[in-house]
Amino acid sequence: MKSTYLIAGALAALMLPATAQAHRQWMMPSATSLSGDDSWVTVDAAISNDLFYFEHFPMPTDGIAVTEPDGSTGRIENAAKGRYRSTFDVHLTKPGTYRIANVSTGVMGSYMLNGKQERLPRGTTKDKLASVIPTGATDVQTAEMSNRNEIFVTLGAPTTTIFKPTGTGIEMVPVTHPNDLVSGEAATFQFLLDGKPAADLKVTVIPGGIRYRDALGQMDLTADKDGKVVVTWPEPGMYWMNASIGGGREGGPGGMAGPGG
């Protein structure tokens, strides 16, 4: 007998400079696979030490984007921010797979001016970089940052239109659909870096519920030459997947969920 479990595919794909990240960022949908022609999903979003447990800080919702199964832009509704978590709803009115993503990009760095080191203002973007570096600055050092946190929810039969890569940063192109995973069986995911296979990319997978067990249960994987990793889910539940490059620690902002019924 084969039991099928569905993934709340929350993917954390990070490109970070060499700064450690203290907490994990994640989103948790109320369901990952729904039936009918019209439905709703409620999403919890937070930044915490313990996966899928609210104990540190709410995730901002102003940067969250919804991509509908046909590639059009959806929206979140009823967003609210609490002390430890944010929540919002997504109305599913089209059949297929939706992407719910929190994506941010920016530039971090420093420069020397009049013998003193200054840092770039928070929120600096690539297109505004030249305007924030004053005349006379020397020893300018910058690093681009791209943070992608995604979950996937399906109404009816799974579809794949939303997985077309943009060619920017780290992206996941699933070989196995993230809403069609089976506990105890292997699933394959391909990672791209700026549109090309991310060979040797380090990927971390952690089961949820770490607050209530002694062992973290972390799986450390390395992508092959085609940027692919194979994950065998040890048991049903929600899993967090993180892929990072540039020195950020595994377990930094971002997150995934795994085979969850």
C-alpha positions in Angstrom: 0.0 0.0 0.0 1.3 3.5 -0.9 0.3 6.5 1.1 0.7 9.9 -0.6 1.5 13.1 1.3 1.6 16.6 -0.1 4.3 19.1 0.3 3.7 22.7 1.2 6.7 23.6 -0.9 8.2 26.5 0.9 11.6 27.0 -0.7 14.2 29.3 0.8 16.7 30.3 -1.8 19.4 32.7 -0.6 22.3 34.6 -2.0 24.0 36.2 1.0 27.3 37.8 1.8 29.3 36.2 4.6 27.1 37.2 7.5 25.5 34.7 9.8 21.7 34.6 10.0 20.2 34.1 13.5 16.7 32.8 12.7 14.8 30.9 10.0 12.1 32.6 7.9 9.1 30.5 6.9 5.5 30.4 5.7 3.0 27.7 6.6 -0.2 27.3 4.6 -3.4 25.9 6.2 -3.6 23.4 3.3 -1.4 22.5 0.3 -3.8 20.6 -1.9 -7.5 21.5 -2.2 -10.4 20.3 -4.3 -13.3 22.1 -5.9 -13.5 25.2 -8.1 -13.1 27.8 -5.4 -11.3 27.7 -2.1 -9.2 29.7 0.3 -5.9 29.1 2.1 -4.7 30.9 5.2 -0.9 31.4 5.6 1.1 31.9 8.8 4.4 33.7 8.3 7.1 34.2 10.8 10.8 34.4 11.6 11.8 32.0 14.4 14.4 29.6 15.8 11.9 26.7 15.9 10.4 25.8 12.6 6.7 26.4 12.2 6.5 27.7 15.8 5.9 31.4 16.6 8.4 32.7 19.1 10.4 35.5 17.7 9.1 38.0 15.1 6.4 38.2 12.4 7.4 38.2 8.8 6.5 41.4 6.9 3.7 40.8 4.3 4.2 43.9 2.1 6.6 42.0 -0.2 4.5 38.9 -0.6 3.5 38.1 -4.2 1.0 35.5 -5.5 1.4 33.9 -8.9 -1.7 32.2 -10.2 -1.6 28.9 -12.3 -1.8 30.8 -15.6 1.1 33.1 -14.7 -1.1 36.1 -13.8 -0.6 38.1 -10.6 -2.9 37.3 -7.6 -3.1 39.0 -4.3 -3.1 38.4 -0.6 -6.2 39.4 1.5 -6.9 40.0 5.2 -3.3 40.5 6.1 -2.6 41.0 9.8 0.5 41.4 11.9 0.7 40.1 15.4 3.5 40.1 18.0 5.0 36.8 16.8 3.5 36.1 13.4 1.7 37.5 10.4 -1.2 35.9 8.7 -3.0 36.4 5.4 -5.4 34.7 3.0 -5.2 33.7 -0.6 -8.4 33.2 -2.6 -7.9 30.3 -5.1 -10.3 30.7 -8.0 -8.4 29.0 -10.8 -7.4 25.3 -11.1 -3.8 24.5 -10.8 -0.7 25.3 -8.7 -0.1 28.7 -7.1 3.2 30.2 -6.0 3.1 32.4 -2.8 6.5 34.1 -2.5 8.3 36.7 -0.4 11.2 37.9 -2.6 13.6 40.6 -1.8 16.9 41.9 -3.4 19.4 44.5 -2.4 23.0 45.5 -2.0 25.0 45.5 1.1 28.5 47.1 1.5 30.7 49.8 2.7 33.1 52.5 1.6 35.8 54.8 3.1 35.2 58.5 3.3 37.5 61.1 5.1 39.3 58.2 6.8 36.1 56.6 8.2 34.3 53.5 7.1 30.7 54.0 6.2 28.0 51.4 5.4 25.5 51.6 2.6 22.0 52.6 3.8 19.6 49.8 4.6 17.3 49.1 1.6 19.9 50.0 -1.1 19.1 48.4 -4.4 21.3 47.8 -7.4 19.7 50.6 -9.5 20.2 53.2 -6.7 23.8 52.1 -5.8 25.5 55.0 -7.6 23.3 57.6 -5.9 24.1 56.5 -2.4 27.9 56.5 -2.7 29.2 60.0 -2.2 31.8 61.7 -4.2 35.3 61.0 -2.9 34.5 57.6 -1.5 37.2 55.0 -1.8 37.6 51.3 -1.1 34.0 50.6 -2.1 32.9 47.0 -1.3 29.5 45.7 -2.2 27.7 42.3 -2.3 24.3 41.6 -3.9 21.7 39.9 -1.8 18.7 37.9 -3.1 16.2 36.2 -0.7 13.5 34.0 -2.1 11.0 32.3 0.2 8.3 30.3 -1.5 5.4 28.0 -0.9 3.2 26.2 -3.4 -0.5 25.4 -3.1 -2.6 23.5 -5.6 -6.4 23.7 -6.4 -7.4 20.5 -8.2 -4.8 18.9 -10.4 -1.1 20.1 -10.1 0.2 22.3 -12.9 3.8 23.5 -13.8 3.4 26.9 -15.5 4.6 28.9 -12.5 7.9 27.0 -12.4 9.3 28.8 -15.4 12.6 30.3 -14.1 13.3 34.0 -14.3 17.1 33.6 -14.6 17.9 35.7 -11.5 19.4 34.4 -8.3 18.8 30.9 -6.9 15.6 29.2 -8.2 14.1 25.8 -7.9 12.7 24.0 -10.9 11.1 20.8 -9.5 11.4 17.6 -11.3 8.9 16.1 -8.8 6.0 18.4 -8.3 6.1 19.9 -4.7 2.4 19.2 -4.2 2.8 15.5 -5.2 5.3 13.9 -2.9 5.3 10.5 -1.2 6.7 9.7 2.2 9.5 7.1 1.9 10.0 7.8 -1.8 12.6 10.0 -3.5 11.8 13.4 -5.0 14.0 15.4 -7.3 14.5 19.2 -7.4 16.7 21.2 -9.7 18.3 24.4 -8.6 19.4 27.2 -10.9 21.8 30.1 -10.3 21.1 33.0 -12.6 19.4 30.6 -15.0 22.2 27.9 -15.1 22.4 24.6 -13.2 23.7 25.3 -9.7 26.3 22.5 -9.5 27.6 21.7 -6.0 25.0 24.0 -4.3 24.5 23.2 -0.7 20.9 22.3 0.3 19.6 21.8 3.8 16.3 20.0 4.6 14.9 20.1 8.2 11.7 18.5 9.4 9.3 20.7 11.3 8.5 20.2 14.9 12.1 20.6 16.1 10.8 22.2 19.3 9.6 18.8 20.5 12.5 16.5 19.7 16.1 16.2 20.7 17.7 15.7 17.3 17.4 18.3 14.6 17.0 15.7 11.9 18.8 17.9 9.3 19.7 16.5 5.9 22.7 18.1 4.2 22.6 17.6 0.4 24.9 18.7 -2.5 23.5 19.4 -6.0 25.0 17.3 -8.8 26.5 18.8 -12.0 22.9 19.5 -13.3 22.0 21.3 -10.1 19.7 18.4 -8.9 19.2 17.0 -5.5 17.3 14.0 -4.4 15.3 14.0 -1.2 13.8 10.9 0.4 11.2 12.0 2.9 11.6 9.9 6.1 8.1 10.4 7.3 4.9 12.6 6.7 5.1 16.1 7.9 6.1 19.6 7.0 9.8 20.2 5.9 11.9 23.3 5.5 14.3 23.4 2.6 17.1 26.0 2.3 19.6 26.6 -0.5 22.2 29.3 0.0 25.4 30.6 -1.5 27.9 33.2 -0.4 28.5 32.3 3.3 25.2 32.6 5.0 24.6 29.7 7.4 22.1 26.9 6.6 19.0 27.8 8.6 19.1 31.5 7.7 16.1 33.3 6.4 14.0 31.3 4.0 12.1 28.1 4.4 10.4 25.1 2.9 7.8 22.7 4.0 7.7 19.0 3.1 5.3 16.0 2.8 2.4 17.0 4.9 -1.0 15.4 4.7 
